[in-house]
Amino acid sequence: MIKQLSASVAEAGVSAPRMISELREVTVTVIPESPAYAKCQFTTSSRAEVHSGDATWQDWPHGEVSNTTTDVFLFRVTAVRLSATGAAKLEILGNDK
């Protein structure tokens, strides 16, 4: 079954992490509002590290983007979050089976 998640920021900042470790075939789409730049960040740190704030976050390969951009994670990711210079949204699609 396809599961949809999202994260957003109304102004510059970083969203709360969205746990996706149970999902497979994860597609993420970053949607910045003009004139914002935004990027997806991901971690392979443990769930406990994410919850405690000790996770190590990495930027996705596209860096900061100003237009809607999509990518697929071909490896196991624990959580994702959105980092942006202004209002933006992160859409997440994955298969939970």
C-alpha positions as CSV (number, residue, x, y, z in Angstrom):
1,M,0.0,0.0,0.0
2,I,1.3,3.5,-0.9
3,K,1.7,5.8,2.1
4,Q,1.9,9.6,1.8
5,L,3.6,11.8,4.3
6,S,4.6,15.5,4.2
7,A,6.5,18.2,6.0
8,S,6.5,21.9,5.6
9,V,7.9,25.2,6.8
10,A,6.0,28.5,6.6
11,E,9.3,30.5,6.8
12,A,13.0,29.9,6.8
13,G,14.0,26.9,8.9
14,V,14.0,23.2,9.2
15,S,10.9,20.9,9.6
16,A,10.5,18.2,12.1
17,P,11.8,14.9,11.0
18,R,9.4,12.4,9.3
19,M,10.2,8.8,10.1
20,I,10.3,6.7,7.0
21,S,12.3,3.6,8.0
22,E,9.3,1.3,7.5
23,L,8.8,2.5,3.9
24,R,10.3,1.1,0.7
25,E,10.7,2.7,-2.7
26,V,10.6,6.2,-1.2
27,T,10.1,9.2,-3.5
28,V,10.6,12.7,-2.1
29,T,9.5,15.9,-3.8
30,V,10.7,19.4,-2.6
31,I,8.3,22.2,-3.5
32,P,9.7,25.6,-2.6
33,E,7.6,28.7,-2.9
34,S,9.2,31.6,-4.8
35,P,11.7,33.1,-3.9
36,A,12.7,30.3,-1.4
37,Y,15.3,27.7,-1.9
38,A,14.8,24.3,-0.2
39,K,16.4,20.9,0.1
40,C,15.6,17.5,1.5
41,Q,17.9,16.1,4.2
42,F,18.0,12.5,5.2
43,T,19.6,10.3,7.9
44,T,20.5,6.7,8.3
45,S,21.0,7.2,12.0
46,S,18.9,5.2,14.4
47,R,15.3,6.1,15.4
48,A,16.6,6.8,18.9
49,E,19.2,9.3,17.6
50,V,16.6,11.0,15.5
51,H,14.3,11.4,18.5
52,S,17.1,12.6,20.8
53,G,18.3,15.2,18.2
54,D,21.7,13.4,17.8
55,A,21.1,12.1,14.2
56,T,23.6,12.9,11.5
57,W,21.8,14.6,8.6
58,Q,23.0,14.6,4.9
59,D,21.8,16.8,2.0
60,W,20.2,15.1,-0.9
61,P,22.3,15.2,-4.2
62,H,20.3,18.1,-5.7
63,G,21.4,20.6,-3.0
64,E,19.1,23.6,-2.6
65,V,16.6,24.0,-5.3
66,S,14.2,26.8,-6.3
67,N,11.9,24.7,-8.4
68,T,9.9,21.6,-7.6
69,T,12.4,18.7,-7.7
70,T,11.9,14.9,-7.1
71,D,14.2,12.1,-6.2
72,V,14.1,8.5,-5.2
73,F,16.0,6.9,-2.3
74,L,17.5,3.6,-3.5
75,F,18.9,2.8,0.0
76,R,17.4,2.5,3.5
77,V,16.7,5.9,5.1
78,T,15.5,6.3,8.7
79,A,14.0,9.8,8.4
80,V,13.8,12.9,6.2
81,R,13.3,16.6,6.8
82,L,13.0,19.8,4.9
83,S,15.4,22.7,5.1
84,A,14.4,26.0,3.4
85,T,15.1,29.7,3.1
86,G,11.4,30.4,3.0
87,A,8.0,28.7,2.7
88,A,8.3,25.2,1.2
89,K,6.8,21.7,1.3
90,L,8.3,18.2,1.3
91,E,6.1,15.4,-0.1
92,I,7.0,11.8,0.6
93,L,5.6,8.7,-1.1
94,G,6.6,5.1,-0.2
95,N,5.4,1.6,-0.2
96,D,4.8,0.2,3.4
97,K,4.9,-3.5,2.3
